[in-house]
Amino acid sequence: MTKEIKKENKKYYQCEICKFYYKEEKWAEKCENFCRKYNSCSLEITKHAIKA
């Protein structure tokens, strides 16, 4: 389950496995599912990651 982070009055979502942050929860969920299944990150998913 992704983690919701509030920072400077904005919401971010974090993959609990690789710890990348996303603006949209759907990308964090996709990232976490991929990480869990393949024990690796997907470049197609992580290109949506942000610096929080």
C-alpha atoms as one frame of an Amber mdcrd trajectory, in Angstrom:
protein
   0.000   0.000   0.000   1.409   3.360  -0.988   2.193   5.963   1.609   0.600
   9.412   1.461   2.944  12.278   2.348   1.886  15.875   2.959   4.583  18.463
   2.389   4.102  22.222   2.015   0.311  21.778   1.713   0.713  19.309  -1.183
   0.038  15.579  -1.300   2.576  13.125  -2.612   2.480   9.358  -2.782   5.427
   7.108  -2.095   6.240   3.596  -3.195   6.920   1.750   0.065   9.501  -0.486
  -1.623  11.824   1.803  -3.619  10.775   5.037  -1.837  10.168   7.060  -5.039
   7.603   9.864  -4.813   4.741  10.583  -7.235   2.139  13.327  -7.576  -0.534
  10.816  -8.530  -1.440   7.818  -6.420  -1.955   5.614  -9.477   1.753   5.859
 -10.391   2.867   5.053  -6.858   0.599   1.992  -6.881   1.905   0.863 -10.272
   5.467   1.355  -9.049   4.885  -0.613  -5.879   3.210  -3.476  -7.759   6.074
  -3.643 -10.262   8.731  -3.463  -7.524   7.025  -6.221  -5.547   6.597  -8.501
  -8.566  10.016  -8.055 -10.222  12.172  -6.815  -7.316  13.225  -3.986  -9.622
  12.001  -0.625 -10.928  10.393   0.086 -14.294  11.801   3.007 -16.292   8.360
   3.574 -17.805   6.894   4.068 -14.359   9.772   5.880 -12.627   9.892   8.548
 -15.329   6.779   9.907 -13.552   8.600  10.106 -10.207   9.250  13.510  -8.672
  11.708  14.994  -6.251   9.780  15.707  -3.051
